[in-house]
Amino acid sequence: MVTTRSWKHGSASERDFPVSRVSDLIAEDGTFVWVDHVDPSPAELEHVEAELGVHALAVEDATEQGQRAKLDRYRDSLFLVVYDVGGRDAEGNLVTHEVKAFVTDRALVTIHGPGFDTGPVERRWDHNADLADHGVPWLLWGLLDAVVDHATSTLEAIEHEVDDLEDDLFEHGTPREQQIQRRSFRLRKALGVIRRQVVPTHDSVASLLHGDAETIADGIRPYFRDVEDHLQSIADSVDQLRDAVSSVLDTNLNLASNRQNTVMKKVTSWAAIIAIPTAITGFFGQNVTFPGEGQWGGLFASLALIVASSLVLYRVFKAKDWL
């Protein structure tokens, strides 16, 4: 599946034209194009290489999945890899989409799988059409801004989950150590994916701002700085949330340990209370003569001694908050 659009002198011109026309369109003065490929075949990428003259190594990278987020510069083009965050699935795992792009003076070619929705990117272009006279950098900004916004929204959702996790940590009732640990590890895993796949995009944007793309004019440079600031904020938020989740895990383990100590104190206290009657009955069960032997008075005396000593131990343990 291929989507194409073109702009001329800052205004939308054509769309859904064949890729074979790209070289003709970009030869026209003031015209730039966007070509979007969904799971392109090697033949389609070779066609793009022929139409735009992108480097063969960039085309080779575009065919490989699992590229790290990066920005590679070639003589006449840039090759960009970013990851779009599509939220979390039912199991709590983060859903990401790898998006690759060839960037030339007159064209932006995006490559991705079917899971990535280009709608938000196109809406940014349409809502900021007054910036279209900046050409391809404007297209590139729309792509990066959409990716950053999706990551920011996902981080906000994770932040709310961390807050809920902290509240659940001190809920009264049945302890739920395993559930809290499971949720914490899922959050840590999601934050790790963002840190590994999204945060490095900050370096790519910084490289663009510091001269890797000379075509970025001063008029649109503030928009790239805004994207860079958001990426820095994402990096800071990821670190803070990872620390918060680690703190929840540590606190959960401490609470579990404290609950276990309380249980052990109760078990030990009741064992001590039960040991007293056992000792008394065992003592009176000796085959020796003792006061009250064979009489009801001896039985009542032993019972009174059992009850009294058990009550004394109970009051002592209760005063120490062991029961």
Helices and strands as residue ranges (DSSP letters): E 2-8, E 11-15, G 19-21, H 22-26, E 31-38, H 42-52, H 56-63, E 70-73, E 78-88, E 94-103, E 107-112, H 119-127, G 129-134, H 136-169, H 177-197, H 201-207, I 208-212, H 221-284, H 296-319
